[in-house]
Amino acid sequence: MRPPLFVRALTGPERQELHTGLRSREAFTLRRAQILLASAEGQRPSRIAARVGCSIGTVRNTIHAFEKEGATCLGEKKRGPKDAPPILDETKGDPLKGILHQSPRRFGKARSTWTLDLLADVAFEQDLTPRRLSHEAVRQAIKRLGCGWKRAKTWITSPDPAYARKKHARDRLIRLAAAHPEWVLGYQDECWWSRLALPAMHAGTADGEPLRLVEQTVPKGDTGPKALSCYGLLRADTGRMMLRFVSGRPVSQVTEDYLAWVCERLKEEGKKALLLVWDNAAWHVSKRVRAWIRVHNRKARAEGGVRIVACFLPVKSPWLNPIEPKWAHGKKAIVEPERLLAANEVRTRVCDYYGCEQLEPLAQLSA
């Protein structure tokens, strides 16, 4: 018959640590502290198991662990092989980001927002992982990429009563562009690049210390603008950006100049149509811009240019425009925590980040 098993005599510090474990929020630590203190009182493993609500084997394993490790056995050990490299390592960071920057519907899923489990499914289907990972493994992979992850909220919806119709029109353009290689699907938007405001980000220095972003101030004599406006078009066929900065702010006249420049570049590539997806900004929906597009299309048909088919997104639906996260990543990439960037430096960093040619800014003409 096996003799009863009891914990060895406890030292003062060990007993103190066990009593501290009784106040732990971790169930593993709390249970082990209860087992060890009960055993120190002379209770047998069978009675302790009935009192704590576990198996007799768990009681015995706890006592043996205390014999080997002392009070450090109160902490739960990380399961799995030690120092095992993550499956979604740095080499798979860019493909993983590429998946996140697209809608789950592009991968045959029945929803438009990502969840950790859904991302695990798609990563496995796209051969990024040899097996389907747990949602915790995916969360850790996203954390290593420096990206934030928040569960999609059910109240993130568009108030536009015509949401379904407008989204259907956008999806139709996506299908048309896929069937006509001479057509280009473009997601258009404008962005302000502030020299003073700093984006929200989590980063560290080379020494492992957290990076402190301090709001900048404009020194005396600095006549440069505090923020620079920029037009951008994300091409669905190449994934590249077509950027033009503005000397001023977005207005209808600048929008016309930008679209004319885009169409001229696409014409040089032999393209025939630009399927334009953009929001309801005043300089997009104005009568002047709509009239300009009609005149431009008549001229394109007559002279062989690039026609424009405009599709307006539902109100307050940034998730339908893939260029939005491109802006967010760009602002984090060009940030300078130590000094104030000059306007030309901002333009150069932005163009270098997106791999675009830096051209003369478009001019906002006076009315």
C-alpha positions, -999 to 999 in steps of 0.1 A, spaced: 0 0 0 14 34 -10 22 56 20 5 90 23 23 118 6 28 151 24 47 183 15 80 189 33 83 214 61 77 249 49 101 278 56 88 312 66 93 328 32 77 298 15 47 299 37 43 336 31 44 331 -7 18 304 -5 -5 327 15 1 353 -12 -9 328 -38 -43 324 -21 -51 360 -33 -40 354 -69 -64 359 -98 -48 329 -116 -68 297 -109 -37 276 -114 -17 295 -87 -47 296 -63 -53 259 -65 -16 250 -60 -14 273 -30 -45 257 -15 -31 222 -21 3 229 -6 -10 247 25 -35 219 31 -8 193 28 14 212 53 -15 210 77 -13 172 75 -42 165 52 -40 134 29 -41 138 -10 -75 122 -12 -90 147 13 -73 176 -4 -86 166 -38 -122 164 -25 -118 198 -8 -101 217 -37 -121 199 -64 -94 182 -84 -79 147 -89 -56 130 -65 -30 129 -93 -31 167 -94 -24 169 -57 5 145 -60 20 164 -90 18 197 -71 36 183 -41 63 167 -63 67 200 -82 71 219 -49 99 194 -39 118 202 -71 111 239 -76 100 254 -44 75 282 -44 82 289 -81 60 260 -90 30 283 -83 34 299 -117 19 281 -147 45 269 -172 41 277 -208 31 246 -227 46 233 -259 83 231 -269 106 257 -254 119 284 -277 100 270 -307 100 296 -335 66 310 -344 50 296 -376 39 331 -387 74 347 -384 88 379 -399 92 363 -433 54 359 -435 47 394 -422 41 410 -456 17 383 -469 -2 384 -437 -6 422 -439 -17 418 -475 -45 395 -464 -56 419 -437 -57 448 -462 -83 430 -482 -119 421 -475 -126 385 -463 -151 383 -491 -121 383 -516 -113 349 -501 -148 335 -504 -159 344 -468 -194 355 -460 -185 387 -440 -166 420 -446 -147 422 -413 -119 401 -399 -118 380 -368 -89 361 -354 -104 327 -362 -113 338 -398 -78 350 -403 -65 317 -391 -87 299 -417 -75 321 -446 -38 319 -436 -41 281 -437 -60 282 -470 -34 305 -486 -6 281 -475 9 306 -450 7 280 -423 10 241 -424 -20 238 -402 -48 259 -388 -35 280 -360 -53 289 -328 -67 324 -325 -41 332 -298 -13 323 -322 -27 346 -348 -31 374 -323 5 370 -313 16 371 -349 -3 404 -355 13 418 -323 48 410 -336 39 429 -368 33 460 -347 -3 461 -357 -32 467 -334 -61 442 -333 -96 451 -321 -127 430 -325 -150 444 -351 -179 461 -334 -215 455 -346 -222 492 -346 -196 500 -373 -222 504 -400 -230 530 -426 -261 551 -421 -266 554 -458 -301 539 -467 -287 530 -502 -257 511 -487 -266 478 -504 -272 493 -538 -240 514 -537 -219 485 -525 -234 463 -552 -223 489 -578 -187 489 -564 -186 451 -564 -198 451 -600 -169 474 -610 -145 450 -593 -159 421 -614 -157 441 -646 -121 452 -640 -112 415 -635 -127 406 -668 -111 435 -688 -73 438 -686 -74 471 -705 -95 486 -677 -81 498 -644 -100 497 -611 -88 526 -589 -96 535 -553 -92 572 -548 -90 594 -517 -72 624 -503 -50 626 -472 -35 654 -451 1 648 -440 6 669 -408 40 681 -398 29 686 -362 4 659 -352 19 624 -346 0 592 -354 -10 568 -326 16 539 -327 34 513 -306 71 511 -313 104 508 -295 140 520 -299 170 498 -307 176 495 -269 141 481 -264 128 512 -247 94 525 -257 95 552 -284 82 585 -271 65 607 -296 65 644 -286 42 669 -303 63 693 -324 60 730 -326 67 754 -355 98 775 -349 99 812 -356 107 819 -393 92 786 -405 68 796 -433 60 761 -445 25 747 -442 15 728 -411 -1 701 -432 2 690 -468 -27 677 -489 -22 648 -512 -44 630 -538 -39 593 -541 -52 564 -563 -47 528 -553 -46 506 -584 -62 472 -580 -42 457 -609 -7 466 -597 -13 474 -560 7 506 -566 -2 542 -556 -5 572 -579 2 603 -558 1 640 -563 6 666 -536 -14 699 -537 -2 734 -530 -34 743 -511 -63 720 -504 -86 697 -523 -111 715 -544 -130 707 -576 -104 723 -599 -76 703 -583 -96 672 -586 -101 678 -623 -63 684 -627 -55 652 -608 -79 630 -628 -65 644 -660 -30 635 -650 -41 600 -639 -58 594 -673 -28 606 -692 -6 582 -674 -30 553 -679 -33 562 -716 5 558 -719 1 523 -707 -26 515 -733 -55 515 -709 -90 523 -721 -110 530 -689 -106 540 -653 -132 525 -629 -131 551 -602 -142 542 -566 -143 572 -542 -163 587 -514 -188 616 -513 -164 645 -506 -176 678 -519 -149 680 -545 -160 646 -558 -197 651 -561 -197 688 -572 -216 697 -603 -183 711 -617 -165 677 -614 -194 657 -627 -196 681 -658 -159 678 -663 -161 640 -663 -188 640 -689 -168 664 -712 -137 643 -706 -155 611 -716 -168 626 -748 -134 637 -757 -119 603 -748 -144 585 -771 -136 608 -799 -98 609 -796 -91 575 -780 -84 585 -744 -92 569 -710 -128 571 -700 -138 575 -664 -166 555 -647 -172 569 -613 -187 549 -584 -196 567 -552 -193 547 -520 -220 547 -493 -218 575 -467 -193 567 -438 -181 534 -452 -142 536 -452 -139 498 -450 -150 496 -486 -120 517 -497 -87 497 -494 -67 529 -497 -77 540 -462 -53 516 -443 -26 525 -468 -27 561 -455 -26 549 -419 5 527 -424 22 555 -444 18 580 -416 34 557 -391 62 549 -415 74 585 -422 71 597 -386 101 616 -372 101 617 -333 131 638 -328 125 669 -350 101 688 -372 102 677 -408 102 703 -435 75 702 -462 98 689 -488 110 662 -464 74 650 -459 68 648 -496 101 629 -502 94 604 -474 58 598 -486 68 593 -522 97 570 -512 75 549 -489 49 543 -517 75 540 -544 61 570 -564 78 596 -585 79 630 -567 63 655 -591 55 692 -588 25 697 -565 -8 705 -582 -17 742 -578 -50 754 -562 -59 783 -584 -76 813 -569 -113 817 -577 
